[in-house]
Amino acid sequence: MLSIGAFSLMTLLFSGGAQAGKWSVGAGVAAEQLAYLDYDRQFMPIPIVTYQGEQFFISGQGAGINIINTDTHGLSFNVDYSPLSFKPSDSRVPAMKKLDKRRATAMAGMGYQYNAAWGTVSGKAVTDILGYSNGVLVDVGYQYAFQFGQLQLVPGVGMQWQSRSFNDYYFGVSKQESQRSGIAAYRAQSGVSSYLSLASYYALNDSWQLFLMGNYEQVSDTVKDSPMVGRDYSVTVATGFLYKF
């Protein structure tokens, strides 16, 4: 359902203020307008279970092993759910309904965080381990947390590189699809998208916390040029609650 930008948004949710305690549980909902042509707005429930230990962590949409885990540096091996997918029936364009389905997948790779007084720099390089796209994503971002009493605001900015095979799976049109649908065949290349994010957390007390966050992604040129795409951006909003113990 959700886009490349949502991958970064969920990373921010499960690695930010949401993990102040060792365990957190909660629930929420995410809504997104994808870049696909005349595509229905997507809604996705978010069940949340997180755990942060010295060696192992659960991050809501994935899990990982800490290789380095200090106040300043964090290096980890991660396996994450990548929610980007395309369901032909969700498009209002008859020709788009004749395209193949694109599936969500699991991505595995390395992640790094550097924490300083001036903010947090993070990076991640992951690859599709279920074999749908065999694609690779490389994400680099920056966040800075502002504290106003019980309210925490975490704006962020970042860029993400997607490999040719990743973009071609989700945004390319094969010759067979073109013949079946009448949509021009298209082979997507590798590309770089950029995004802005804002996460907010409000502590009701020591245990209960509300969150509201959004992500705006400017898609890469090769994605924007796809005949499957109707806009050059996607927007994701998520809200919910967390219980820490």
C-alpha positions in Angstrom: 0.0 0.0 0.0 2.4 2.6 1.2 5.2 4.4 -0.7 8.9 4.8 -0.5 8.4 7.8 1.7 6.3 5.8 4.1 9.3 3.5 4.7 11.2 6.5 6.1 8.2 7.7 8.0 7.8 4.3 9.8 11.5 4.2 10.5 11.1 7.6 12.2 8.1 6.5 14.2 9.8 3.3 15.5 13.2 4.8 16.2 12.2 8.1 17.7 10.4 9.1 20.8 8.3 5.9 20.5 11.1 3.9 22.0 11.8 5.8 25.1 10.9 2.7 27.2 12.2 -0.8 26.7 8.8 -2.1 25.6 6.0 -0.2 23.9 2.7 -1.3 22.5 0.1 0.7 20.7 -2.0 1.1 17.6 -2.6 3.7 14.9 -3.6 4.3 11.4 -1.7 5.7 8.4 -3.3 7.4 5.3 -1.4 8.0 2.1 -2.0 9.5 -1.3 0.3 7.6 -3.6 1.9 8.9 -6.8 0.1 6.2 -9.0 -2.3 7.6 -11.6 -5.8 8.2 -10.3 -5.1 5.8 -7.4 -7.4 5.6 -4.4 -6.2 7.0 -1.1 -4.7 4.2 1.0 -5.4 3.5 4.7 -3.4 1.1 6.7 -3.8 0.0 10.4 -0.6 0.2 12.4 -0.2 -2.4 15.2 2.8 -1.4 17.3 5.1 -3.6 19.4 8.6 -2.4 20.1 11.4 -3.5 22.2 14.8 -1.9 22.7 17.5 -4.1 24.3 21.3 -4.0 24.4 21.7 -6.6 21.6 18.2 -7.1 20.0 15.3 -4.8 19.1 11.9 -5.0 17.6 10.9 -1.9 15.6 7.2 -2.4 14.9 7.7 -3.2 11.2 10.8 -5.2 11.7 13.6 -6.4 14.0 17.3 -6.3 14.2 20.6 -7.0 16.0 22.7 -4.2 17.5 26.3 -4.5 16.5 27.3 -1.2 18.0 25.0 0.4 20.6 26.3 3.5 22.4 24.8 6.9 23.2 26.6 8.3 20.1 26.9 5.5 17.6 24.5 2.8 16.6 25.2 0.1 14.0 22.7 -2.6 13.4 21.5 -5.4 11.0 17.9 -4.9 10.2 15.0 -6.9 8.6 12.1 -4.6 7.8 8.7 -4.8 6.2 8.5 -2.6 3.0 4.9 -1.7 2.5 5.1 -0.2 -1.0 2.7 -2.1 -3.3 0.3 -1.6 -6.2 -3.2 -3.1 -6.4 -4.7 -2.6 -10.0 -8.3 -2.5 -8.7 -7.4 0.6 -6.6 -6.8 2.7 -9.7 -9.8 4.5 -11.3 -8.2 4.2 -14.8 -9.5 1.2 -16.7 -6.2 0.5 -18.4 -4.4 0.6 -15.1 -6.7 -2.2 -13.8 -5.1 -4.5 -16.4 -1.6 -4.1 -15.1 0.1 -6.7 -12.8 0.0 -6.4 -9.1 3.1 -5.2 -7.3 3.7 -6.7 -3.9 5.0 -5.5 -0.6 8.2 -7.2 0.6 10.8 -7.6 3.3 14.1 -5.7 3.2 17.3 -6.6 5.0 20.5 -4.7 5.5 22.6 -2.4 7.6 21.6 0.7 9.5 23.6 3.4 11.2 22.8 6.3 13.5 25.0 9.1 14.8 23.6 11.1 17.7 24.9 14.5 18.7 23.6 17.7 20.4 22.8 19.1 17.0 20.7 16.2 15.9 20.7 12.7 14.5 22.1 11.5 11.2 20.9 8.1 10.1 21.7 5.9 7.1 20.3 2.6 5.9 21.2 0.2 3.0 18.7 -2.6 2.4 17.8 -5.2 -0.3 14.7 -7.1 -1.1 15.0 -10.6 0.4 11.7 -12.1 -0.9 12.8 -11.7 -4.6 9.9 -9.6 -5.9 12.0 -6.7 -7.1 15.5 -7.8 -6.0 15.9 -4.1 -5.5 18.2 -2.0 -3.2 17.3 1.1 -1.2 19.9 3.5 0.4 18.4 6.1 2.7 20.2 9.0 4.4 18.3 11.3 6.8 18.7 14.0 9.5 16.4 14.7 12.4 16.4 17.2 15.3 14.1 16.9 18.4 12.6 19.9 20.1 11.1 19.5 23.5 8.2 21.8 24.7 7.1 20.4 28.1 5.1 17.2 27.3 5.3 17.8 23.6 8.2 16.6 21.4 8.5 17.7 17.8 11.0 16.0 15.5 11.4 17.5 12.0 13.5 15.7 9.5 14.8 15.7 6.0 16.3 13.0 3.8 17.1 11.4 0.5 16.6 7.9 -0.8 18.3 6.1 -3.7 16.3 3.3 -5.3 18.0 0.8 -7.7 16.8 0.2 -11.2 15.3 -3.2 -10.4 13.3 -1.7 -7.5 11.9 1.2 -9.5 11.2 -1.0 -12.6 9.3 -3.5 -10.5 7.0 -0.9 -8.9 6.8 1.7 -11.7 7.9 0.0 -15.0 5.4 -1.4 -17.6 6.4 -4.6 -19.3 5.7 -5.3 -23.0 3.1 -7.9 -22.0 1.4 -5.4 -19.7 1.5 -2.8 -22.5 -0.1 -5.2 -25.0 -2.8 -6.1 -22.5 -3.6 -2.6 -21.2 -2.7 -0.2 -24.0 -0.3 1.7 -21.7 3.1 2.5 -23.2 5.9 0.1 -22.2 8.3 1.8 -19.8 11.6 0.7 -18.2 12.4 2.7 -15.1 16.0 3.4 -14.1 17.6 4.0 -10.7 16.7 7.3 -9.1 16.8 9.6 -6.0 13.8 10.8 -4.1 13.8 13.4 -1.3 11.5 13.8 1.6 10.5 16.0 4.5 9.0 14.6 7.7 7.6 15.9 11.0 6.8 13.7 14.0 5.1 14.8 17.1 4.7 13.0 20.4 2.6 14.1 23.3 3.1 12.5 26.7 -0.2 12.1 28.6 1.7 10.6 31.5 4.8 8.4 32.1 3.2 5.5 30.2 0.7 6.9 27.6 1.8 8.8 24.6 0.0 10.1 21.5 1.7 10.6 18.1 1.0 12.4 14.9 3.4 12.5 12.0 3.6 13.2 8.3 5.9 12.6 5.4 6.1 14.4 2.0 8.1 12.7 -0.7 9.2 14.2 -4.0 9.6 11.2 -6.3 12.6 10.7 -8.6 12.5 11.8 -12.2 12.4 8.2 -13.5 9.4 7.4 -11.3 7.6 10.7 -12.3 8.1 9.8 -16.0 6.4 6.4 -15.6 3.0 6.1 -17.4 1.7 4.5 -14.1 2.3 7.8 -12.2 0.0 10.8 -12.1 1.8 13.1 -9.7 5.4 13.9 -8.7 4.9 13.4 -4.9 3.3 11.2 -2.3 2.0 12.2 1.2 1.7 10.1 4.3 0.0 10.9 7.6 -0.1 8.6 10.6 -1.6 9.0 14.1 -2.1 6.7 17.1 -1.1 6.0 20.7 1.6 4.2 22.5 1.8 2.6 25.9 5.3 2.3 27.4 6.4 -0.1 30.2 
